[in-house]
Amino acid sequence: MGCCSSAEASTDNDGLTFRPSNLRGANLKDLGNKPLKRKGIRWTADSPITTAELQRQRDTFWDTAPSYEGRPEVWQAIHAAVSESDLALAQSILDAAGVTLPTGNPADGCYDELGSRYVVPMYCLVDPTNLSSGGVDPVTDMASTSTSLYTHIPYSPPQTNDDNSVVHSVVSSNTEEKSNIDSGSYPITIRLSTSLDINIKIATDGSETIGKLRLRLMAHPSLAFARDSHYLKFIYLGRILDDQVKLYDDDANVQNDRNNAKIAKEGVLQALVARK
């Protein structure tokens, strides 16, 4: 499925024009990071297509994209972000995953913390100008009907090393406060959207839920500022986890579904700190 009338390349204040051809291999600090945008992005299919055809095209891309390049967990975060109708929440997902957008348009390229490039085609971002009637687009419908109860805290870009890897503050596992939030012996890292990492140990026998984990984390001294005014929203591999989701180790004999999530040992569980 071809397209035309795509978004124009953008020009920054210093006159540098960002295009897919000159983003590759560039220094992330030089490229900068602009907010995710959808306004002004347009494309037209070679011939009118239905919502069902468009959805099949999108499904094919998201099912196969991780096989070519980049990290699967970053692809999943990008997928969750571009499928989310709330721009603030979508931006929070990208921020928590360490994804930068030099132009704000994922079709021009996104970058992870290691500098790997991810390009999302136009047809995964917006509907074409010549979309035929014939049903509801499942992704668009899911995003448009979701209700957001949170307001994103303005993102402050984390410090980086010379190799552009993000420097996350890490809470020591040997503090008295730390022991109060452990529930088992399975180590994972909670990565807050404030660029703070909290290393904890959880139970993986089915007794640990996202709801219980949130309650313990909110008692941590590092989150004292947020107890009365903010909320934690958890994301793993691009999937938003509800309170009832039970956490298991990566080898558990359970399926990853709406009620269960298998977390890799020493894996990173992203937590968006959002206003109530």
C-alpha positions as a Markdown table, in Angstrom:
| # | Residue | x | y | z |
|---|---|---|---|---|
| 1 | Met | 0.0 | 0.0 | 0.0 |
| 2 | Gly | 1.7 | 3.2 | -1.2 |
| 3 | Cys | 1.1 | 6.7 | 0.0 |
| 4 | Cys | 1.6 | 10.3 | -0.9 |
| 5 | Ser | 1.0 | 13.7 | 0.7 |
| 6 | Ser | 3.0 | 12.7 | 3.7 |
| 7 | Ala | 4.1 | 15.1 | 6.4 |
| 8 | Glu | 6.8 | 17.6 | 5.4 |
| 9 | Ala | 10.2 | 17.5 | 7.0 |
| 10 | Ser | 10.6 | 19.9 | 9.9 |
| 11 | Thr | 13.1 | 22.6 | 10.5 |
| 12 | Asp | 14.4 | 23.4 | 14.0 |
| 13 | Asn | 15.2 | 26.9 | 15.2 |
| 14 | Asp | 18.8 | 26.7 | 14.1 |
| 15 | Gly | 17.8 | 26.0 | 10.5 |
| 16 | Leu | 18.7 | 22.3 | 10.6 |
| 17 | Thr | 16.2 | 20.3 | 8.5 |
| 18 | Phe | 15.5 | 16.8 | 9.8 |
| 19 | Arg | 14.8 | 14.1 | 7.2 |
| 20 | Pro | 15.1 | 10.3 | 7.5 |
| 21 | Ser | 18.2 | 10.4 | 5.4 |
| 22 | Asn | 20.2 | 12.7 | 7.7 |
| 23 | Leu | 18.9 | 11.4 | 11.1 |
| 24 | Arg | 20.7 | 8.0 | 10.8 |
| 25 | Gly | 23.8 | 7.8 | 12.8 |
| 26 | Ala | 23.6 | 11.3 | 14.2 |
| 27 | Asn | 24.3 | 12.3 | 17.8 |
| 28 | Leu | 21.0 | 12.2 | 19.8 |
| 29 | Lys | 21.9 | 15.3 | 21.8 |
| 30 | Asp | 22.2 | 17.2 | 18.6 |
| 31 | Leu | 18.9 | 15.9 | 17.2 |
| 32 | Gly | 17.0 | 16.9 | 20.3 |
| 33 | Asn | 13.6 | 15.5 | 21.3 |
| 34 | Lys | 10.3 | 17.0 | 20.3 |
| 35 | Pro | 6.8 | 16.1 | 21.6 |
| 36 | Leu | 4.8 | 13.5 | 19.8 |
| 37 | Lys | 2.5 | 15.1 | 17.2 |
| 38 | Arg | -0.4 | 13.9 | 15.0 |
| 39 | Lys | -1.7 | 17.2 | 13.7 |
| 40 | Gly | -0.7 | 17.9 | 10.2 |
| 41 | Ile | 0.3 | 14.3 | 9.4 |
| 42 | Arg | -1.6 | 13.3 | 6.2 |
| 43 | Trp | -1.3 | 10.5 | 3.6 |
| 44 | Thr | -3.3 | 9.1 | 0.8 |
| 45 | Ala | -3.5 | 5.4 | -0.2 |
| 46 | Asp | -2.9 | 4.5 | -3.9 |
| 47 | Ser | -6.5 | 3.5 | -4.0 |
| 48 | Pro | -9.3 | 3.8 | -1.4 |
| 49 | Ile | -9.1 | 1.2 | 1.3 |
| 50 | Thr | -11.5 | 0.0 | 4.0 |
| 51 | Thr | -10.9 | 0.2 | 7.7 |
| 52 | Ala | -10.5 | -3.6 | 7.7 |
| 53 | Glu | -7.8 | -3.5 | 5.1 |
| 54 | Leu | -6.0 | -0.7 | 7.0 |
| 55 | Gln | -6.2 | -2.7 | 10.2 |
| 56 | Arg | -4.7 | -5.7 | 8.5 |
| 57 | Gln | -1.9 | -3.6 | 7.2 |
| 58 | Arg | -1.2 | -2.2 | 10.6 |
| 59 | Asp | -1.3 | -5.6 | 12.3 |
| 60 | Thr | 1.2 | -7.0 | 9.8 |
| 61 | Phe | 3.6 | -4.1 | 10.5 |
| 62 | Trp | 3.5 | -4.4 | 14.3 |
| 63 | Asp | 3.7 | -8.2 | 14.1 |
| 64 | Thr | 6.9 | -8.1 | 11.9 |
| 65 | Ala | 8.7 | -4.9 | 12.7 |
| 66 | Pro | 10.6 | -6.2 | 15.8 |
| 67 | Ser | 12.1 | -9.0 | 13.5 |
| 68 | Tyr | 14.1 | -6.5 | 11.4 |
| 69 | Glu | 15.9 | -4.2 | 13.9 |
| 70 | Gly | 15.6 | -2.6 | 17.3 |
| 71 | Arg | 14.5 | -4.0 | 20.6 |
| 72 | Pro | 11.1 | -5.7 | 20.9 |
| 73 | Glu | 10.3 | -3.8 | 24.2 |
| 74 | Val | 10.9 | -0.5 | 22.5 |
| 75 | Trp | 8.7 | -1.4 | 19.5 |
| 76 | Gln | 5.9 | -2.4 | 21.9 |
| 77 | Ala | 6.3 | 1.0 | 23.7 |
| 78 | Ile | 6.1 | 2.8 | 20.4 |
| 79 | His | 3.1 | 0.8 | 19.4 |
| 80 | Ala | 1.3 | 1.6 | 22.7 |
| 81 | Ala | 2.1 | 5.3 | 22.3 |
| 82 | Val | 0.9 | 5.7 | 18.7 |
| 83 | Ser | -2.3 | 3.8 | 19.5 |
| 84 | Glu | -3.1 | 6.0 | 22.5 |
| 85 | Ser | -5.6 | 8.8 | 21.8 |
| 86 | Asp | -4.4 | 10.9 | 24.9 |
| 87 | Leu | -1.3 | 12.6 | 23.6 |
| 88 | Ala | 0.0 | 13.3 | 27.2 |
| 89 | Leu | -0.2 | 9.6 | 28.1 |
| 90 | Ala | 1.3 | 8.6 | 24.7 |
| 91 | Gln | 4.2 | 11.0 | 25.4 |
| 92 | Ser | 4.6 | 9.5 | 28.9 |
| 93 | Ile | 4.9 | 6.0 | 27.4 |
| 94 | Leu | 7.7 | 7.2 | 25.0 |
| 95 | Asp | 9.5 | 9.1 | 27.8 |
| 96 | Ala | 9.4 | 6.1 | 30.1 |
| 97 | Ala | 10.8 | 3.9 | 27.4 |
| 98 | Gly | 13.6 | 6.4 | 26.7 |
| 99 | Val | 12.4 | 7.0 | 23.1 |
| 100 | Thr | 13.2 | 10.4 | 21.5 |
| 101 | Leu | 11.6 | 11.9 | 18.4 |
| 102 | Pro | 13.8 | 14.6 | 16.7 |
| 103 | Thr | 10.8 | 15.9 | 14.6 |
| 104 | Gly | 7.9 | 14.7 | 16.8 |
| 105 | Asn | 6.7 | 12.6 | 13.9 |
| 106 | Pro | 7.4 | 8.8 | 14.3 |
| 107 | Ala | 7.4 | 8.4 | 10.5 |
| 108 | Asp | 10.6 | 10.5 | 10.4 |
| 109 | Gly | 12.3 | 8.2 | 12.9 |
| 110 | Cys | 12.4 | 7.5 | 16.7 |
| 111 | Tyr | 15.5 | 6.6 | 18.7 |
| 112 | Asp | 16.1 | 4.5 | 21.8 |
| 113 | Glu | 18.7 | 5.2 | 24.5 |
| 114 | Leu | 21.3 | 3.3 | 22.5 |
| 115 | Gly | 20.8 | 5.2 | 19.3 |
| 116 | Ser | 18.9 | 2.5 | 17.4 |
| 117 | Arg | 16.4 | 4.0 | 14.9 |
| 118 | Tyr | 12.7 | 3.0 | 14.6 |
| 119 | Val | 10.5 | 4.2 | 11.8 |
| 120 | Val | 6.7 | 3.9 | 11.9 |
| 121 | Pro | 4.9 | 4.1 | 8.6 |
| 122 | Met | 2.2 | 6.8 | 8.1 |
| 123 | Tyr | -0.6 | 4.2 | 7.9 |
| 124 | Cys | 0.1 | 3.2 | 11.5 |
| 125 | Leu | -0.2 | 6.8 | 12.7 |
| 126 | Val | -3.3 | 8.3 | 11.0 |
| 127 | Asp | -6.1 | 7.2 | 8.7 |
| 128 | Pro | -5.7 | 8.0 | 5.0 |
| 129 | Thr | -7.5 | 10.8 | 3.4 |
| 130 | Asn | -9.3 | 8.3 | 1.1 |
| 131 | Leu | -10.5 | 5.8 | 3.8 |
| 132 | Ser | -13.6 | 4.0 | 2.7 |
| 133 | Ser | -16.5 | 3.5 | 5.0 |
| 134 | Gly | -17.1 | 0.0 | 6.2 |
| 135 | Gly | -16.7 | -0.5 | 9.9 |
| 136 | Val | -14.8 | 0.9 | 12.8 |
| 137 | Asp | -11.0 | 0.7 | 12.9 |
| 138 | Pro | -10.3 | -1.4 | 16.0 |
| 139 | Val | -7.2 | 0.5 | 17.0 |
| 140 | Thr | -8.7 | 3.9 | 16.6 |
| 141 | Asp | -11.9 | 2.9 | 18.3 |
| 142 | Met | -10.0 | 1.4 | 21.3 |
| 143 | Ala | -7.9 | 4.6 | 21.6 |
| 144 | Ser | -10.8 | 7.0 | 21.2 |
| 145 | Thr | -13.0 | 5.2 | 23.8 |
| 146 | Ser | -10.3 | 4.9 | 26.4 |
| 147 | Thr | -10.7 | 7.2 | 29.4 |
| 148 | Ser | -7.7 | 8.9 | 30.9 |
| 149 | Leu | -7.8 | 10.0 | 34.5 |
| 150 | Tyr | -4.4 | 11.4 | 34.6 |
| 151 | Thr | -2.4 | 14.5 | 33.7 |
| 152 | His | 1.1 | 13.9 | 32.6 |
| 153 | Ile | 3.9 | 15.6 | 34.6 |
| 154 | Pro | 6.1 | 17.6 | 32.3 |
| 155 | Tyr | 9.1 | 15.5 | 31.2 |
| 156 | Ser | 12.6 | 16.5 | 32.1 |
| 157 | Pro | 15.1 | 14.8 | 29.8 |
| 158 | Pro | 17.4 | 12.6 | 32.0 |
| 159 | Gln | 21.1 | 13.0 | 32.0 |
| 160 | Thr | 23.1 | 11.0 | 29.6 |
| 161 | Asn | 26.6 | 9.6 | 29.3 |
| 162 | Asp | 28.9 | 10.4 | 26.5 |
| 163 | Asp | 27.6 | 7.3 | 24.6 |
| 164 | Asn | 24.0 | 8.7 | 24.9 |
| 165 | Ser | 22.8 | 6.0 | 27.4 |
| 166 | Val | 20.5 | 7.4 | 30.0 |
| 167 | Val | 21.8 | 7.9 | 33.5 |
| 168 | His | 19.1 | 6.7 | 35.9 |
| 169 | Ser | 19.3 | 7.4 | 39.6 |
| 170 | Val | 19.2 | 4.0 | 41.4 |
| 171 | Val | 17.8 | 3.5 | 44.9 |
| 172 | Ser | 20.1 | 1.3 | 47.0 |
| 173 | Ser | 18.7 | -2.1 | 47.9 |
| 174 | Asn | 20.3 | -2.0 | 51.3 |
| 175 | Thr | 18.2 | 0.7 | 53.0 |
| 176 | Glu | 15.6 | 0.0 | 55.7 |
| 177 | Glu | 12.9 | 1.6 | 53.6 |
| 178 | Lys | 13.8 | -0.6 | 50.7 |
| 179 | Ser | 13.2 | -3.8 | 52.7 |
| 180 | Asn | 9.6 | -2.7 | 53.4 |
| 181 | Ile | 8.7 | -2.8 | 49.7 |
| 182 | Asp | 10.1 | -6.3 | 48.9 |
| 183 | Ser | 7.5 | -9.1 | 48.8 |
| 184 | Gly | 9.7 | -12.0 | 47.6 |
| 185 | Ser | 13.1 | -12.9 | 46.2 |
| 186 | Tyr | 12.6 | -12.2 | 42.4 |
| 187 | Pro | 14.6 | -9.1 | 41.4 |
| 188 | Ile | 13.1 | -6.5 | 39.0 |
| 189 | Thr | 13.6 | -2.8 | 38.5 |
| 190 | Ile | 10.8 | -0.2 | 38.7 |
| 191 | Arg | 11.8 | 2.7 | 36.3 |
| 192 | Leu | 9.9 | 5.8 | 37.2 |
| 193 | Ser | 9.1 | 8.4 | 34.6 |
| 194 | Thr | 11.1 | 10.8 | 36.8 |
| 195 | Ser | 14.3 | 8.9 | 35.7 |
| 196 | Leu | 14.6 | 7.1 | 39.1 |
| 197 | Asp | 15.2 | 3.4 | 39.2 |
| 198 | Ile | 14.0 | 1.4 | 42.3 |
| 199 | Asn | 15.4 | -2.1 | 42.6 |
| 200 | Ile | 13.0 | -4.4 | 44.4 |
| 201 | Lys | 12.2 | -8.1 | 44.8 |
| 202 | Ile | 8.7 | -9.4 | 44.3 |
| 203 | Ala | 6.8 | -12.7 | 44.8 |
| 204 | Thr | 6.1 | -14.6 | 41.7 |
| 205 | Asp | 3.7 | -17.3 | 43.0 |
| 206 | Gly | 0.6 | -15.4 | 41.9 |
| 207 | Ser | 0.2 | -13.4 | 45.1 |
| 208 | Glu | 1.8 | -10.3 | 43.7 |
| 209 | Thr | -0.5 | -7.9 | 41.8 |
| 210 | Ile | 0.0 | -4.5 | 40.3 |
| 211 | Gly | -2.3 | -3.0 | 42.8 |
| 212 | Lys | -0.3 | -4.4 | 45.8 |
| 213 | Leu | 2.9 | -3.4 | 44.2 |
| 214 | Arg | 1.7 | 0.2 | 43.8 |
| 215 | Leu | 0.6 | 0.5 | 47.4 |
| 216 | Arg | 4.1 | -0.6 | 48.6 |
| 217 | Leu | 5.9 | 1.7 | 46.2 |
| 218 | Met | 3.9 | 4.7 | 47.2 |
| 219 | Ala | 5.3 | 4.2 | 50.7 |
| 220 | His | 8.9 | 4.6 | 49.4 |
| 221 | Pro | 10.6 | 7.8 | 50.5 |
| 222 | Ser | 11.5 | 8.6 | 46.9 |
| 223 | Leu | 7.8 | 8.9 | 46.1 |
| 224 | Ala | 6.8 | 11.0 | 49.2 |
| 225 | Phe | 6.1 | 14.0 | 47.0 |
| 226 | Ala | 3.5 | 12.0 | 45.1 |
| 227 | Arg | 1.5 | 10.2 | 47.8 |
| 228 | Asp | -1.4 | 12.7 | 47.9 |
| 229 | Ser | -1.4 | 14.1 | 44.4 |
| 230 | His | -0.1 | 11.5 | 42.0 |
| 231 | Tyr | -0.6 | 8.0 | 40.8 |
| 232 | Leu | 1.5 | 5.2 | 39.4 |
| 233 | Lys | 0.6 | 3.7 | 36.0 |
| 234 | Phe | 2.6 | 0.6 | 35.1 |
| 235 | Ile | 3.8 | -0.5 | 31.7 |
| 236 | Tyr | 5.7 | -3.6 | 30.7 |
| 237 | Leu | 6.9 | -4.2 | 27.1 |
| 238 | Gly | 4.5 | -1.5 | 25.9 |
| 239 | Arg | 1.5 | -3.0 | 27.7 |
| 240 | Ile | -0.4 | -1.0 | 30.3 |
| 241 | Leu | -1.0 | -3.2 | 33.4 |
| 242 | Asp | -4.2 | -2.9 | 35.4 |
| 243 | Asp | -4.4 | -3.4 | 39.1 |
| 244 | Gln | -5.7 | -7.0 | 39.0 |
| 245 | Val | -2.8 | -8.2 | 36.8 |
| 246 | Lys | -0.7 | -10.9 | 38.6 |
| 247 | Leu | 3.1 | -10.9 | 38.2 |
| 248 | Tyr | 5.0 | -14.1 | 37.5 |
| 249 | Asp | 8.6 | -14.9 | 36.7 |
| 250 | Asp | 9.6 | -15.4 | 33.1 |
| 251 | Asp | 9.5 | -19.3 | 33.3 |
| 252 | Ala | 6.0 | -19.5 | 34.9 |
| 253 | Asn | 3.5 | -21.8 | 33.2 |
| 254 | Val | 1.0 | -19.0 | 32.6 |
| 255 | Gln | 0.0 | -17.0 | 29.5 |
| 256 | Asn | 0.6 | -13.3 | 29.2 |
| 257 | Asp | -2.9 | -12.0 | 29.1 |
| 258 | Arg | -5.1 | -9.3 | 30.6 |
| 259 | Asn | -4.8 | -11.0 | 34.0 |
| 260 | Asn | -1.2 | -12.2 | 34.1 |
| 261 | Ala | 2.2 | -10.7 | 33.2 |
| 262 | Lys | 5.5 | -12.6 | 33.1 |
| 263 | Ile | 8.4 | -10.4 | 34.0 |
| 264 | Ala | 12.0 | -11.2 | 33.0 |
| 265 | Lys | 14.5 | -11.6 | 35.9 |
| 266 | Glu | 16.0 | -8.1 | 36.6 |
| 267 | Gly | 13.6 | -6.8 | 33.9 |
| 268 | Val | 12.4 | -3.2 | 33.9 |
| 269 | Leu | 8.8 | -2.4 | 34.8 |
| 270 | Gln | 8.1 | 1.2 | 33.7 |
| 271 | Ala | 6.0 | 3.3 | 36.1 |
| 272 | Leu | 4.5 | 6.6 | 34.9 |
| 273 | Val | 4.1 | 9.1 | 37.7 |
| 274 | Ala | 0.9 | 10.9 | 36.9 |
| 275 | Arg | -1.3 | 13.4 | 38.6 |
| 276 | Lys | -4.6 | 12.1 | 40.0 |
